[in-house]
Amino acid sequence: MVRPVAFGYNAETAVNNAFQQASGGDTQVAALKEFDAFVEKLRNQNIEVTVLNDTLEPHTPDSIFPNNWVSFHTGGEVCLYPMFAVNRREERKAFDAVKSIYEIKKLVDFIHYEKENKFLEGTGSMVLDRGNALTYACLSPRTDEKVLDDFCQKMNYSPVVFRAVDANGQDIYHTNVMMCMGEKYVVICLESIVLQDREKVVEVLQKTKKEIIAISLEQMAQFAGNMLQVKNRDGKPFLVMSETAYKSLTPEQISAIQNHNEIIAPDIPIIEQNGGGSARCMLAEVFV
């Protein structure tokens, strides 16, 4: 996780992130309070959290969302990704700190695609089913199929590609706002997937024997798809989501999730409103 020093509404990302809304006021102070409380909630459950501190220069208002520029993999590989917004590319400055903390056996670099205006924003653009080596991705200005295919080829994944739109018919900018992959279940907004692709996605999920926990477009708009399953030092699983997302769920959905793991739900409304990302986006899960 990256602790912000200059968090705020980013106009460069707002052009295709329908979740963003500028709130005004001192967003940095409020975001920092939300961030620190989130970290404390995780650590209280014996979850190991590495916190990197952002720097004022260069200015990176979205540094709080590190999962878009880096991903970690069990073979010791680390991937770096091409970013849509120019001012988000500077977030990769934190990679020097990453290298000093983790043993990286192989760097897989996709940054050169920025020169072609082709993007793949990490585990925002892709929802990985690591156990079945599947990559779910809804295409958007931030998720290019050519880069996706390159990732799948280099990392030995099979792509599951589809289109998904919000209630206004706008392409969903990141796959991880409409689905979350657990070890034994998936939380997914099926109604966001265009009709010609929906059956294909369901068939793949059924073959993996994942329990499908469906959420609505309205719940997706409350960040109910932006969740991440994590484990603590004892191997106990938890599903991390924001309080906004949790409050949007029905008792039946909560029960279905809790059959698999407990829920951790930090309250992060300023981060969600101004950044357009939620709890999952703030976590770059480490496997190296």
N, C-alpha and C positions, 0 to 999 in steps of 0.2 A: 504494500500500500504506500502511496505517496502523500505525505502531509503537505497541504498547500500553503503557499505564502502570498499568492495574489489571485485567489479564485474569483471568477466572475463570469458573467454572461459573455459568450463568445459569438460575435456576429458572423464569423467565418463558418462556423458549424451550423448555425441556425438556418442557413439556406435550405438544408434538407433534413433537419431534425425537428420534427413537429412537436416533440416533447418539451422544447425549450421555451421559457417565457422569462423575460427580464423582470426582476422583482423590485429593483432599486434598493437604496440603502447600502450599508456596509456588508456586502456578501461574504467577504473574506473572514471577518470576525465570526459571523454566524456559521459559516462552513467549517471553520476550524473547531468550533465547539461541537458541531455534529460529528466531525471526523474523529476527534479524540474520544467521544462517548462511544462511537462505533467500535474503535479499536479495543476499548475497555470491555465492551460486551463480548467480543471474541475471546480475549485473553481470560476473562472470567470463566469461560468454558474450556480452558486449557488448550485453546487453539493457538498454535505458534504463528505469530504475526511479525514480519519484518517491515519496519516503517522507514522509508527513505524520506529525507527532507528536501523539498523543492528549493530552488534558488530564484531570487528575484530577476536575475538576468540569465539568459533571455527570458522574456515574459511568456509564460505558458499557463493561461487561465484554466486549461482543462487537464493539468498534470495529475489531478486527483483520480483520473481514469486510466491507469497504466495498462490495463489488459488489451488496449487497442494497438499498442506499439510493440508488445513483447509477449511471447508465450514460452512456457517451459515444458519439457517432455522427458519421459522416463529413461530414454537412452542417453540423457545428458545433453541433448540438443536444446538450443535456444533459438527461436525465430524472431527476426525483426521485420516489421511490416511497413508498407507504403501507406501514407496517411493523406486523406483528402484535403484537409485544411492546412495551409502552409504553416500557420503558427502552432499547429500541433506537432509538426515534425521535430521541433526543438525539444519535445519531451524526451526524445531518445538520449538527451544529455545524461540522463540517469543511468545509462547502461554501464558507465565506468564504475559506478557504485555496485551495480549488480554483479559485475565481473569480480569485484573484490570480495563478495560475500559467498557466491556459489561456484562450485566447480563445473565449468562448462566444457564439455568434451567436443562439441561441434557447434559452430555458428551457422545458421541457415538464414541468408540475408535476401529479402525480397524488395529492399528499398529502391533498387534501380528502376522499378516500374513507375515510380513517381515521374520520371522523365517522359514516360509515355502517357501520363495522366490516367494511369490504371491503378486501382487501389484495392487493398484487402486489409481491413482494420482488425487484425488479430481475432481474438475470441469474442469480439463484438460482431464482426462480419460472419464468423463461423461459430456454430455450436458443435463441439466435438463429442462424439460418443467414443471415448478412448478405448473402452473395452471391446467394441466391435469394429474399431478403425473406420468409422463413418464420420463424414463432415457434412453437417446440414448448413445450407446457406441460401438465404433469399437474396436475389440479385438486386442491386441498387447502385446509385452513383458511387457508393463507398465499397461495393463488393463486386469486383470484376471477375468474370468467369475464367479468363485466361490466367490470371494470377492464382485463382482458386485451384485450377487444374495443376499448375506448377507446384503449389503447396502439397496437393494430394500425391503427386508423383514423387516429390522429394521426401515426404514424411510417411508414405505408404498408407494413405487413407483413400477411401472411395467416396466420391462426392454425391450428395443428395441435393440437387439444385432445384429451386422453385421460385415463384414470385409470390410476394405477400404484400397486402395493402392495408392501410388503416381505414377507419370508418368514413373518411373523406376520399378514399380511392387513391391516396398518395402512397408511393412505394415506402415500405418500412425500411428505414435507413440501416438498421443493424438487426441481424437475426436474433441476437440475444435479448431483444425486448419482447419477442413473441414466443420464445421457447426456452426451456431450461432442461438440461439432461441430468438425471440422477442415475445411480447405478442400476436401479430396478424400476424406475418410472421416468416419465417425461411430463412436464407441465407445458402445455402448448395451446396457442390460440389458433385452432384449426380453421375458424371462420375467416381469419385474415388471409389464408392461403387461397389463391385464385382457384376456381373450380377445376380447371384442367390439370392442376398439379396436386390437388388435395388428396385424391385417392392414392396417388403414388407415394406420398409421404406417409400416409397411414399404413400402407402395406409394408413399407420398410420398417416402421416402428413395430408393427405387429410381429414381423419376422424376428426381431430382436427380443421379443417377449417382454417389452417394457409395458408397465401399466400406464395408460394414457389418462392424464388428468387434464381435462379440457377447461380452458378459461375463455371468457367472452372478449369481444372487442373493447367493451367498456372497462373490463378488468385489466386488459393489456394497457389501456391508456392510464391506468393507475399503477403501472410498473409491475403488474403481477407476473409477467413473463421474465422479468429481469432478476433472476435468482441464481444462486450457486450452491451446490452441495459441497461441503468441506468435511474434513475429519480432524479431530483433535489428536493430541499426542498419544492417546490410548486407542486410537482407531475408531472412536465413536463418531458416527455421522451426524451432521446438522445441515439443515437447509437455511441459507441466509437470504433474507429478503427485507425490504424496507417496511416500516410500520404502515406506510401508505398502501403498499401492496397487500400486506396482511389484512388490513381493515376492509379491503375490497373482496376478499375471499368469502365464500359461503362456509357454514359449519361443515358441510359434507366435504368440500375441497380441503379444508384444514385437517379434517379427520383422515382423509386419504393420504395426505402428506405425512401426518404424524404416525401413520402405520409404518412408515419407513425410517423416520428420523424426527428429532426435535427441531423446532423452529427458532431462529434468532432473528429479531426484527428491530433494527435500529431506526430511530426517527431522524430522517435526513431531508426534510422538505425544501430547505434552501438550496442544497446541492442538487436535488431532483429538478426543481423548477428552473434554476438558472443554467445548470449544466446539461439538462435533458438526459441524464443517465442516473441510474439508481445503484443499489447495493452491489449487484453483480459486477457492474462496470468499475467499481472501486477496488476490485480484487483481482490481482494477477496470480493465479494459483501456481504453486511451485511443485514440480515433480523431480527436478534434478537432485 
